[in-house]
Amino acid sequence: MQKSPDKCRDKVWQGYVQVYTGNGKGKTTAALGQALRAAGAGLKTFIGQFVKGMHYCELDILENLSQWITIRQFGRDCFIFNDPAAEDYQLARQGLDEARGKINSREYQIVILDEVNIATYYKLIEVEEILQIIRDKPADVELILTGRMADPRVIEAADLVTEMKDVKHYYLNGIQARDGIEK
C-alpha cells in the first residue's frame, strides 16, 4: 500500500546551500539520496544534470517518482575531455536558465544542480552566475550543487560542504562503470 507523503509539504523551513565535491565517488548519489528523502516527506525536487546526456539507471526509477522528483539532463552523450564544443555551452546555458526558473517557481522545495561545479570548471557557466543564484534563491529553497573542483567562492558561499575523498577505487584495476552502481 502506497502512502502519499505530505507531512512536510506545508511547513515553512529554512533552505540552505549544500555542496558535494571532491574526487571521490558519491556526489551525485548523495544528492539523489537527498531527493529520495525529500520525496518521502512530500517535498518536490528538481534535478538539473549538467554535462550529462548519457543514460544512467536513476533516470529509469525516477520516472516512478515523477510526482515528487523531476530530472532533466543538459549535456551531450559523451564526456568533455578537451575543449567544450559550442553545443556544450548551449546546453549548459539552457540548463542554467531552466534551473533558475525552477528555483524561483516556488514549485520545488529542493533544486539540485548536478555536476554544475564541472560546468563552471570548464567555463560553460561563469562562477559568478552560480554565486548570484545562491544570493537570490528564495529562503525556503534548498540548493544542492555537485561535482568535482568546486570553486572556492562557491564553497565559501555554501552552508554545508562535503568533500568526497578518493582513498581507493577499483577503476584503477580496470573496472568500468557498472549499471546500478556507478551509472
TIVEX-436498 format. One record per atom (N, C-alpha, C): residue number from 1; residue in three letters; atom name; x, y, z. Coordinates in steps of 0.1 Angstrom, whole numbers. Last residue first. Layout:
<pts>
NUM	Ala	CA	X	Y	Z
...
</pts>
This chain:
<pts>
183	Lys	N	266	39	-127
183	Lys	CA	258	46	-137
183	Lys	C	244	40	-138
182	Glu	N	276	26	-105
182	Glu	CA	282	39	-109
182	Glu	C	274	46	-120
181	Ile	N	254	8	-101
181	Ile	CA	263	12	-90
181	Ile	C	270	25	-94
180	Gly	N	237	4	-122
180	Gly	CA	231	4	-109
180	Gly	C	241	7	-98
179	Asp	N	262	-7	-143
179	Asp	CA	249	-3	-142
179	Asp	C	244	-5	-127
178	Arg	N	296	4	-136
178	Arg	CA	286	-7	-137
178	Arg	C	272	-2	-135
177	Ala	N	325	14	-152
177	Ala	CA	313	18	-145
177	Ala	C	302	7	-147
176	Gln	N	352	-10	-151
176	Gln	CA	344	0	-157
176	Gln	C	332	3	-149
175	Ile	N	383	-17	-137
175	Ile	CA	368	-20	-136
175	Ile	C	361	-8	-142
174	Gly	N	410	-13	-136
174	Gly	CA	404	-15	-149
174	Gly	C	389	-18	-149
173	Asn	N	420	-7	-112
173	Asn	CA	422	-20	-116
173	Asn	C	415	-24	-129
172	Leu	N	410	18	-108
172	Leu	CA	425	17	-110
172	Leu	C	429	3	-114
171	Tyr	N	384	14	-102
171	Tyr	CA	387	19	-115
171	Tyr	C	402	17	-118
170	Tyr	N	383	8	-75
170	Tyr	CA	386	-3	-83
170	Tyr	C	387	1	-98
169	His	N	399	30	-52
169	His	CA	389	28	-62
169	His	C	392	17	-72
168	Lys	N	405	48	-23
168	Lys	CA	408	36	-31
168	Lys	C	397	33	-40
167	Val	N	400	74	-17
167	Val	CA	410	67	-10
167	Val	C	415	55	-18
166	Asp	N	389	104	-26
166	Asp	CA	392	91	-32
166	Asp	C	403	85	-25
165	Lys	N	365	121	-7
165	Lys	CA	379	118	-9
165	Lys	C	381	105	-15
164	Met	N	341	145	-10
164	Met	CA	343	131	-12
164	Met	C	358	129	-15
163	Glu	N	333	170	11
163	Glu	CA	343	166	1
163	Glu	C	344	151	1
162	Thr	N	306	190	17
162	Thr	CA	311	177	19
162	Thr	C	321	174	8
161	Val	N	293	218	32
161	Val	CA	302	214	21
161	Val	C	307	200	26
160	Leu	N	268	241	38
160	Leu	CA	273	227	41
160	Leu	C	281	223	29
159	Asp	N	265	267	28
159	Asp	CA	262	264	43
159	Asp	C	268	251	47
158	Ala	N	285	285	5
158	Ala	CA	277	274	9
158	Ala	C	275	273	24
157	Ala	N	305	304	-1
157	Ala	CA	291	308	0
157	Ala	C	281	297	5
156	Glu	N	328	288	-2
156	Glu	CA	327	299	9
156	Glu	C	312	303	10
155	Ile	N	323	273	-24
155	Ile	CA	325	266	-11
155	Ile	C	323	276	0
154	Val	N	323	293	-43
154	Val	CA	311	285	-41
154	Val	C	312	279	-27
153	Arg	N	350	301	-41
153	Arg	CA	340	310	-38
153	Arg	C	326	304	-36
152	Pro	N	364	278	-50
152	Pro	CA	365	282	-36
152	Pro	C	354	292	-32
151	Asp	N	345	256	-71
151	Asp	CA	352	269	-70
151	Asp	C	353	273	-55
150	Ala	N	349	221	-71
150	Ala	CA	340	233	-67
150	Ala	C	349	245	-66
149	Met	N	359	197	-82
149	Met	CA	365	210	-85
149	Met	C	356	222	-82
148	Arg	N	330	177	-90
148	Arg	CA	344	179	-87
148	Arg	C	348	193	-89
147	Gly	N	296	181	-80
147	Gly	CA	307	180	-90
147	Gly	C	320	183	-84
146	Thr	N	266	199	-70
146	Thr	CA	275	187	-70
146	Thr	C	286	189	-81
145	Leu	N	245	217	-49
145	Leu	CA	255	218	-60
145	Leu	C	265	206	-60
144	Ile	N	213	224	-39
144	Ile	CA	224	214	-38
144	Ile	C	232	214	-51
143	Leu	N	192	243	-20
143	Leu	CA	200	243	-32
143	Leu	C	212	234	-30
142	Glu	N	160	247	-8
142	Glu	CA	173	241	-5
142	Glu	C	180	239	-19
141	Val	N	141	275	-2
141	Val	CA	145	265	-12
141	Val	C	159	260	-9
140	Asp	N	133	296	14
140	Asp	CA	127	283	17
140	Asp	C	130	272	6
139	Ala	N	144	319	4
139	Ala	CA	149	314	17
139	Ala	C	144	300	19
138	Pro	N	152	318	-31
138	Pro	CA	143	320	-20
138	Pro	C	147	314	-8
137	Lys	N	184	330	-43
137	Lys	CA	175	319	-41
137	Lys	C	165	322	-30
136	Asp	N	204	349	-47
136	Asp	CA	190	353	-50
136	Asp	C	180	342	-47
135	Arg	N	228	338	-40
135	Arg	CA	224	350	-33
135	Arg	C	209	353	-35
134	Ile	N	229	316	-58
134	Ile	CA	229	314	-43
134	Ile	C	224	326	-36
133	Ile	N	229	330	-82
133	Ile	CA	218	321	-79
133	Ile	C	217	318	-64
132	Gln	N	254	342	-79
132	Gln	CA	242	351	-80
132	Gln	C	229	342	-77
131	Leu	N	271	320	-81
131	Leu	CA	270	328	-68
131	Leu	C	258	337	-68
130	Ile	N	266	313	-107
130	Ile	CA	262	304	-96
130	Ile	C	261	311	-83
129	Glu	N	277	335	-120
129	Glu	CA	263	332	-122
129	Glu	C	257	323	-111
128	Glu	N	304	333	-112
128	Glu	CA	296	344	-107
128	Glu	C	281	342	-109
127	Val	N	312	312	-128
127	Val	CA	311	310	-113
127	Val	C	302	321	-107
126	Glu	N	297	307	-159
126	Glu	CA	305	315	-151
126	Glu	C	302	313	-136
125	Ile	N	296	277	-177
125	Ile	CA	289	287	-169
125	Ile	C	299	295	-161
124	Leu	N	317	266	-189
124	Leu	CA	304	265	-196
124	Leu	C	294	275	-190
123	Lys	N	341	263	-177
123	Lys	CA	337	276	-181
123	Lys	C	325	276	-190
122	Tyr	N	348	240	-165
122	Tyr	CA	351	241	-180
122	Tyr	C	346	254	-186
121	Tyr	N	339	247	-140
121	Tyr	CA	354	244	-142
121	Tyr	C	357	245	-157
120	Thr	N	312	248	-143
120	Thr	CA	319	261	-141
120	Thr	C	334	259	-143
119	Ala	N	307	221	-148
119	Ala	CA	303	231	-158
119	Ala	C	310	244	-156
118	Ile	N	315	211	-124
118	Ile	CA	323	207	-136
118	Ile	C	320	217	-147
117	Asn	N	295	221	-108
117	Asn	CA	309	225	-105
117	Asn	C	318	222	-117
116	Val	N	273	208	-117
116	Val	CA	274	222	-120
116	Val	C	288	227	-117
115	Glu	N	266	182	-111
115	Glu	CA	278	185	-119
115	Glu	C	279	199	-123
114	Asp	N	233	192	-105
114	Asp	CA	242	181	-105
114	Asp	C	253	183	-115
113	Leu	N	216	210	-87
113	Leu	CA	224	213	-99
113	Leu	C	235	203	-99
112	Ile	N	185	206	-73
112	Ile	CA	199	200	-73
112	Ile	C	205	204	-87
111	Val	N	163	221	-51
111	Val	CA	168	221	-65
111	Val	C	183	216	-64
110	Ile	N	134	217	-32
110	Ile	CA	148	214	-34
110	Ile	C	152	215	-48
109	Gln	N	109	226	-36
109	Gln	CA	115	229	-23
109	Gln	C	130	226	-23
108	Tyr	N	92	239	-64
108	Tyr	CA	102	229	-58
108	Tyr	C	108	234	-46
107	Glu	N	76	260	-69
107	Glu	CA	70	246	-71
107	Glu	C	79	236	-64
106	Arg	N	87	284	-70
106	Arg	CA	80	280	-58
106	Arg	C	74	267	-58
105	Ser	N	103	293	-91
105	Ser	CA	89	289	-94
105	Ser	C	80	287	-81
104	Asn	N	130	297	-87
104	Asn	CA	121	308	-84
104	Asn	C	106	305	-86
103	Ile	N	140	273	-95
103	Ile	CA	143	278	-82
103	Ile	C	133	289	-78
102	Lys	N	131	272	-122
102	Lys	CA	126	262	-112
102	Lys	C	129	267	-98
101	Gly	N	147	292	-133
101	Gly	CA	132	293	-133
101	Gly	C	126	284	-123
100	Arg	N	172	282	-130
100	Arg	CA	169	294	-123
100	Arg	C	154	296	-123
99	Ala	N	170	259	-146
99	Ala	CA	172	257	-132
99	Ala	C	168	270	-125
98	Glu	N	168	272	-172
98	Glu	CA	157	264	-167
98	Glu	C	158	262	-152
97	Asp	N	193	284	-173
97	Asp	CA	181	292	-174
97	Asp	C	169	285	-168
96	Leu	N	210	262	-171
96	Leu	CA	211	272	-161
96	Leu	C	198	281	-161
95	Gly	N	203	248	-194
95	Gly	CA	201	242	-181
95	Gly	C	201	252	-170
94	Gln	N	211	266	-214
94	Gln	CA	197	262	-213
94	Gln	C	194	256	-199
93	Arg	N	238	266	-209
93	Arg	CA	230	278	-207
93	Arg	C	216	275	-206
92	Ala	N	245	240	-215
92	Ala	CA	247	245	-201
92	Ala	C	239	257	-199
91	Leu	N	239	239	-242
91	Leu	CA	231	231	-233
91	Leu	C	233	235	-218
90	Gln	N	258	258	-252
90	Gln	CA	244	260	-254
90	Gln	C	235	252	-244
89	Tyr	N	282	245	-245
89	Tyr	CA	279	259	-240
89	Tyr	C	264	261	-240
88	Asp	N	280	222	-260
88	Asp	CA	281	221	-246
88	Asp	C	278	234	-239
87	Glu	N	280	232	-286
87	Glu	CA	267	226	-281
87	Glu	C	268	225	-266
86	Ala	N	306	240	-290
86	Ala	CA	296	250	-289
86	Ala	C	283	245	-283
85	Ala	N	326	219	-268
85	Ala	CA	320	223	-281
85	Ala	C	310	233	-279
84	Pro	N	354	223	-246
84	Pro	CA	340	221	-249
84	Pro	C	336	226	-263
83	Asp	N	385	207	-250
83	Asp	CA	378	219	-251
83	Asp	C	363	216	-254
82	Asn	N	384	175	-236
82	Asn	CA	392	186	-240
82	Asn	C	384	199	-240
81	Phe	N	364	159	-225
81	Phe	CA	378	156	-222
81	Phe	C	387	168	-226
80	Ile	N	333	155	-215
80	Ile	CA	341	165	-221
80	Ile	C	355	162	-216
79	Phe	N	315	125	-226
79	Phe	CA	322	133	-216
79	Phe	C	330	144	-223
78	Cys	N	283	122	-242
78	Cys	CA	297	120	-241
78	Cys	C	303	128	-230
77	Asp	N	258	132	-252
77	Asp	CA	260	118	-249
77	Asp	C	275	114	-249
76	Arg	N	256	165	-236
76	Arg	CA	256	155	-247
76	Arg	C	259	141	-242
75	Gly	N	233	180	-213
75	Gly	CA	246	176	-218
75	Gly	C	245	167	-230
74	Phe	N	213	182	-192
74	Phe	CA	217	193	-200
74	Phe	C	232	190	-205
73	Gln	N	184	165	-181
73	Gln	CA	198	165	-185
73	Gln	C	201	176	-195
72	Arg	N	162	165	-154
72	Arg	CA	164	169	-168
72	Arg	C	180	169	-170
71	Ile	N	137	153	-132
71	Ile	CA	151	153	-136
71	Ile	C	152	156	-151
70	Thr	N	116	157	-104
70	Thr	CA	118	160	-119
70	Thr	C	133	160	-122
69	Ile	N	98	141	-79
69	Ile	CA	112	144	-85
69	Ile	C	111	146	-100
68	Trp	N	71	137	-74
68	Trp	CA	80	144	-64
68	Trp	C	93	149	-70
67	Gln	N	60	124	-95
67	Gln	CA	51	133	-87
67	Gln	C	60	142	-78
66	Ser	N	80	106	-104
66	Ser	CA	78	119	-110
66	Ser	C	69	129	-104
65	Leu	N	88	82	-96
65	Leu	CA	87	92	-85
65	Leu	C	84	106	-91
64	Asn	N	92	67	-118
64	Asn	CA	82	62	-109
64	Asn	C	79	73	-98
63	Glu	N	114	80	-129
63	Glu	CA	101	81	-136
63	Glu	C	90	77	-127
62	Leu	N	135	71	-114
62	Leu	CA	129	84	-111
62	Leu	C	116	87	-118
61	Ile	N	143	48	-127
61	Ile	CA	135	47	-114
61	Ile	C	128	60	-111
60	Asp	N	156	59	-150
60	Asp	CA	145	49	-151
60	Asp	C	137	49	-138
59	Leu	N	176	75	-140
59	Leu	CA	166	81	-148
59	Leu	C	154	72	-149
58	Glu	N	194	58	-127
58	Glu	CA	185	66	-119
58	Glu	C	174	73	-127
57	Cys	N	210	48	-147
57	Cys	CA	199	40	-142
57	Cys	C	189	48	-133
56	Tyr	N	217	69	-174
56	Tyr	CA	220	65	-161
56	Tyr	C	208	58	-155
55	His	N	227	78	-206
55	His	CA	217	71	-198
55	His	C	223	66	-185
54	Met	N	241	111	-211
54	Met	CA	241	97	-212
54	Met	C	230	91	-203
53	Gly	N	244	137	-206
53	Gly	CA	234	134	-215
53	Gly	C	233	119	-218
52	Lys	N	258	161	-186
52	Lys	CA	254	147	-186
52	Lys	C	242	146	-196
51	Val	N	263	187	-180
51	Val	CA	273	179	-188
51	Val	C	270	164	-187
50	Phe	N	240	188	-153
50	Phe	CA	248	194	-163
50	Phe	C	259	185	-168
49	Gln	N	209	180	-145
49	Gln	CA	222	174	-146
49	Gln	C	229	180	-157
48	Gly	N	187	192	-122
48	Gly	CA	192	195	-135
48	Gly	C	206	189	-135
47	Ile	N	160	182	-104
47	Ile	CA	174	179	-106
47	Ile	C	177	183	-120
46	Phe	N	137	193	-80
46	Phe	CA	141	194	-94
46	Phe	C	156	191	-95
45	Thr	N	114	180	-57
45	Thr	CA	128	182	-61
45	Thr	C	129	183	-76
44	Lys	N	90	184	-31
44	Lys	CA	93	183	-45
44	Lys	C	107	187	-48
43	Leu	N	81	166	-2
43	Leu	CA	88	177	-8
43	Leu	C	91	174	-23
42	Gly	N	72	144	12
42	Gly	CA	63	152	4
42	Gly	C	68	164	-2
41	Ala	N	91	129	24
41	Ala	CA	85	139	33
41	Ala	C	75	147	25
40	Gly	N	100	114	3
40	Gly	CA	93	107	14
40	Gly	C	86	116	24
39	Ala	N	113	133	-11
39	Ala	CA	101	128	-16
39	Ala	C	93	121	-5
38	Ala	N	136	136	6
38	Ala	CA	126	147	4
38	Ala	C	113	142	-1
37	Arg	N	149	112	1
37	Arg	CA	144	115	14
37	Arg	C	133	126	14
36	Leu	N	154	116	-27
36	Leu	CA	146	105	-22
36	Leu	C	140	107	-8
35	Ala	N	171	138	-25
35	Ala	CA	159	139	-33
35	Ala	C	149	128	-29
34	Gln	N	193	126	-11
34	Gln	CA	185	138	-5
34	Gln	C	172	139	-12
33	Gly	N	201	108	-30
33	Gly	CA	196	103	-17
33	Gly	C	188	114	-10
32	Leu	N	211	125	-49
32	Leu	CA	199	117	-52
32	Leu	C	193	111	-40
31	Ala	N	233	134	-35
31	Ala	CA	222	144	-39
31	Ala	C	209	136	-42
30	Ala	N	248	111	-33
30	Ala	CA	243	118	-21
30	Ala	C	232	127	-24
29	Thr	N	252	106	-61
29	Thr	CA	245	96	-52
29	Thr	C	240	102	-40
28	Thr	N	269	127	-68
28	Thr	CA	255	126	-74
28	Thr	C	247	116	-65
27	Lys	N	291	118	-51
27	Lys	CA	285	132	-51
27	Lys	C	271	132	-56
26	Gly	N	304	94	-52
26	Gly	CA	293	95	-43
26	Gly	C	286	109	-43
25	Lys	N	340	90	-51
25	Lys	CA	327	86	-56
25	Lys	C	316	90	-47
24	Gly	N	363	118	-49
24	Gly	CA	358	105	-46
24	Gly	C	344	103	-52
23	Asn	N	372	144	-54
23	Asn	CA	375	134	-64
23	Asn	C	369	120	-61
22	Gly	N	348	170	-46
22	Gly	CA	359	161	-44
22	Gly	C	361	151	-54
21	Thr	N	315	178	-33
21	Thr	CA	326	180	-43
21	Thr	C	337	170	-39
20	Tyr	N	285	191	-27
20	Tyr	CA	291	179	-26
20	Tyr	C	302	179	-37
19	Val	N	270	217	-9
19	Val	CA	279	214	-19
19	Val	C	285	200	-17
18	Gln	N	240	234	-1
18	Gln	CA	248	223	1
18	Gln	C	257	221	-11
17	Val	N	223	260	14
17	Val	CA	231	256	2
17	Val	C	240	245	6
16	Tyr	N	189	258	28
16	Tyr	CA	204	261	28
16	Tyr	C	210	257	15
15	Gly	N	158	270	38
15	Gly	CA	166	263	28
15	Gly	C	180	267	29
14	Gln	N	137	268	66
14	Gln	CA	149	275	60
14	Gln	C	156	266	50
13	Trp	N	102	263	61
13	Trp	CA	115	260	67
13	Trp	C	126	267	60
12	Val	N	69	257	66
12	Val	CA	78	267	62
12	Val	C	92	264	69
11	Lys	N	49	230	56
11	Lys	CA	57	236	66
11	Lys	C	67	246	60
10	Asp	N	35	216	37
10	Asp	CA	30	229	41
10	Asp	C	39	236	51
9	Arg	N	50	191	35
9	Arg	CA	48	200	23
9	Arg	C	44	214	27
8	Cys	N	53	172	54
8	Cys	CA	62	183	54
8	Cys	C	59	194	44
7	Lys	N	34	151	48
7	Lys	CA	36	156	62
7	Lys	C	44	169	63
6	Asp	N	29	137	26
6	Asp	CA	25	151	26
6	Asp	C	28	158	39
5	Pro	N	31	109	7
5	Pro	CA	38	117	16
5	Pro	C	33	132	15
4	Ser	N	7	85	5
4	Ser	CA	11	97	-1
4	Ser	C	18	106	9
3	Lys	N	15	51	5
3	Lys	CA	10	62	13
3	Lys	C	15	75	6
2	Gln	N	7	21	-10
2	Gln	CA	15	33	-11
2	Gln	C	8	45	-4
1	Met	N	8	-12	0
1	Met	CA	0	0	0
1	Met	C	9	12	0
</pts>
